Amino acid sequence: MTEGTPSPGAPAGPAPAPETPTTSPEPKKDTIPEPKVLYYILSFFISIFGIIFGAIYMSKGKEDMEMKKFGKICLLLGLIPMICYCLCCGVYYALVLTGSIAGGIGDMSTY
């Protein structure tokens, strides 16, 4: 045989290395959205947004305490304006009904 050709039973060069499975990078873990301040402001001025967003991030943050803290802050910032609104309405209606504010029905004898 000629020198450049391999013999019929001999391997034709080094054996190829076994293919190693390519590992894909780990999937991205859920992270807290940036900028946080924007979400805090939205949570305060749009209460339902804060409540929904807070509930979502508190439930996702079972292992991640930073996520859970972010969710709790959004939830509180969503609840505080609602509670203040309810208190202000209650005080207003109590004052109207007692006649302390003009237009109340407290003293109807003068009409």
DADA-V134943 format. One record per residue. RES is the residue in one letter. PHI is phi in whole degrees, -180 to 180 (none if undefined). PSI is psi in degrees with one decimal (none if undefined). OMEGA is omega as a letter, one per 30 degrees, with the letter a starting at -180 (999 if undefined). Layout:
# DADA-V134943
res = [RES/RES]
phi = [PHI/PHI]
psi = [PSI/PSI]
omega = [OMEGA/OMEGA]
This chain:
# DADA-V134943
res = [M/T/E/G/T/P/S/P/G/A/P/A/G/P/A/P/A/P/E/T/P/T/T/S/P/E/P/K/K/D/T/I/P/E/P/K/V/L/Y/Y/I/L/S/F/F/I/S/I/F/G/I/I/F/G/A/I/Y/M/S/K/G/K/E/D/M/E/M/K/K/F/G/K/I/C/L/L/L/G/L/I/P/M/I/C/Y/C/L/C/C/G/V/Y/Y/A/L/V/L/T/G/S/I/A/G/G/I/G/D/M/S/T/Y]
phi = [none/-84/-68/-83/-104/-75/-72/-60/-101/-88/-66/-93/112/-67/-68/-66/-69/-62/-70/-91/-64/-78/-93/-76/-62/-58/-62/-64/-76/-58/-124/-76/-67/-114/-81/-61/-59/-61/-71/-66/-66/-62/-63/-75/-86/-121/-59/-64/-61/-63/-68/-67/-63/-63/-65/-64/-75/-71/-77/-76/-91/-65/-99/-96/-68/-67/-65/-64/-65/-61/-64/-66/-65/-62/-64/-64/-67/-83/-83/-58/-62/-66/-66/-62/-62/-63/-64/-64/-64/-63/-66/-61/-67/-64/-70/-66/-68/-86/86/-74/-112/-54/97/-77/-104/-65/-126/-90/-71/-83/-99]
psi = [162.6/161.2/-31.5/-12.8/139.9/153.1/156.5/-30.5/-7.5/148.8/149.4/53.9/-173.4/144.9/139.1/144.3/142.0/141.0/128.1/136.9/131.9/127.5/126.2/151.9/152.7/143.5/147.5/130.2/144.8/133.7/166.0/134.1/149.3/146.4/137.5/-38.0/-37.4/-42.6/-32.9/-42.2/-44.6/-38.8/-36.3/-44.5/-24.3/90.8/-40.7/-34.4/-46.4/-39.1/-46.1/-47.9/-40.9/-42.7/-39.8/-48.5/-26.2/-33.6/-30.3/-23.9/38.3/-36.7/-31.5/106.9/-29.6/-38.6/-42.2/-39.8/-42.2/-44.1/-39.6/-40.4/-43.8/-41.3/-46.3/-41.2/-22.1/-32.3/-33.9/-50.2/-34.3/-41.8/-43.0/-40.4/-46.4/-42.5/-44.1/-41.0/-42.3/-43.2/-42.9/-49.5/-34.0/-41.2/-36.3/-44.2/-29.5/-7.4/10.1/-22.2/137.1/139.2/-1.3/170.7/21.0/-46.8/93.6/-3.4/-19.3/-4.6/none]
omega = [l/a/a/a/l/l/a/a/a/l/a/l/a/a/l/l/l/a/l/l/l/l/l/l/a/l/a/l/l/a/l/a/l/f/a/a/l/l/l/a/l/l/a/a/l/a/a/l/a/a/a/a/l/a/a/a/l/l/l/a/a/l/a/a/l/l/a/l/l/l/a/l/l/l/l/l/l/a/a/l/l/l/l/l/a/l/l/l/l/l/a/a/l/l/l/a/l/l/a/l/a/a/l/a/a/a/a/a/a/a/999]
